[in-house]
Amino acid sequence: MRSTAAFRDHCASLTDVVVNSVDCYRIQLAVTPTSCDKYPAKQHARNTARKLGVSSGLILLTGEPSINWRDSDQGRPFRQRRYFYYLCGVDEPDCSLTYDIESDTLTLYVPDFDLHRAIWMGPTLSREEAQDRYDVDHVRYQASLKGELESWLDSRGKDSLLYLLHESEKPEGLSGNSPLDVKQLLPAMDAARGVKDEYEIRMIRQANKVSALAHRRILENIQDMSNESQIEGLFLDTCVSHGARNQAYQIIAASGPNAAILHYQRNNETLLKKPLVCLDAGAEWNCYASDVTRTFPLSGEWPNTYVRDIYKLVERMQEECIKQIRKGVRFLNLHTLAHDIAIDGLLALGVLKGGSVSEIYKSGASRVFFPHGLGHHVGLEVHDVSGTSIMAMYPFIDRGYYGPILTAPYLSPCTYSAPLLEPGMVVTVEPGVYFSPLALADARKQSFAKYIDFEVAAKYVPIGGVRVEDDILVTANGYENLTTAPKGEEMLSIIRASQKE
């Protein structure tokens, strides 16, 4: 490093301006406008090619088109196709892409310029904007796609195929004997999407950050609310005002008995005389989801021991399962742990009776109160894809042990492998205990009815249900909880604090 005197002499010789050491300096950095944190499209394209296990071929994906509602001139809300987004990060309608595996060339096709549309709706994405904004090699207009596809087909190698997700996405005008493959791309992309990279994790973390702000706002204002619709409205307002315009899924703001409906969406009933609210709501950030559920009373205290005891039981189910998350763990074993804890807790409360935890587990009675899976992947979809479901079983071998606590979707014979958790996976841990009148009525007809005290269970029906859900990142050394929305005692203290203000 030069001394101050030497630097002063050097500057004087260059500019003929004497610079004194006591002079003030104003340093400005000129940065060429460009995107320095682009979506890792090329990395995702290469991941997909690796999962395909081929060294040549052309991947063709089409984004979501602009579509009006049926019999209307009003456009439907736009939601980008997630497989398309995974390979380019483009959240604009009417686009396509190709990825030449052999040459490692990713090409984005943007809509042709339309003056009429530009006047009414603003111009569509230009080639120059797209080239700067996205991690692609080339940007072309849609009008050139057909010709470039034909050129690739004419010059392709003998074993090179055109990979599509679905038969219905075959481009118009291609000959009937075109070398299409519509079977391998979908499972390859599912496998690639199962493990998230650093960029994707940051997006999911940010989605959770906004969701946490919205959940906190609900707790701070629940005392002033009288209807489920107000909860939905304030949650949406908070998310949109913090830059998350879209929700990862339809908000569930279920009060009292409505909380026993797993995907309740009406959100229009009074909160009057309801013991609790189960709020399942998560923001989306740059197309990446969060999935967060909190169950809380309408005051800073649990209204009775029935509500408190069920919340504490679900809290224990979640905490114990989260503690076990690490690479190499089989998620289905955590689902089993959650059922064991639920059975133990419901036995203590008298809801279950007449058998050991093991006996009741084998009977399947716990499914009446915990009817869904412990969790799922989170990513570009709230129920994200992966190579194999984390709830998958080995056929025949596992059915006897896991069958009693799994519902029909998980018993499908297509689940031929049982995956283990890997670093980079983001999964939910969302145990719940519910008291559904419909489920209890059906349970009376089942062989496991002898293990249920229906008179005791009826006392819990006004509660509806309790669910607590966080998004958990599997790391090299354990896990990181990406969800920061208040729960437990912190949640109650926020409600109590709002009462004092």
Protein Blocks (a to p, Z undefined) as FASTA:
>chain_A
ZZfklmmmmmmmmnopacdfkbccddddddddddfbbcffklmmmmmmmmnopabdcddd
ddddddddehiabdcdddddfklmmmnopacehiacdddfklopacdddddddfklmmmn
opaddfklmmmmpccfbdcdfklmmmmmmmmmmmpcfklccddfbfklpcghiafkbccd
fklmmmmmmmmmmpccfklmmmmmmmmmmmmmmmmmmmmmmmmpcbfklmmmmmmmmmmm
nopabafbdcdddehjllmpmkgcklpacfehpabdcddddddeehiacdddddddfbfb
dfbfklmmmmmmmmmmmmmmmmmgcghiafklmmmmmmmmmmmmmmmnomaghiafklmm
mnommmmmmmbcfbdcddjbfbdcdfbdfkbccehklmmmmmmmpcfklmpcklmbccdd
dehiacdddddddddfklmmmmmmpmklmmpcfklmmmmmmnopacddddddddfklcad
fbfcdehjllmmmmmmmmmZZ
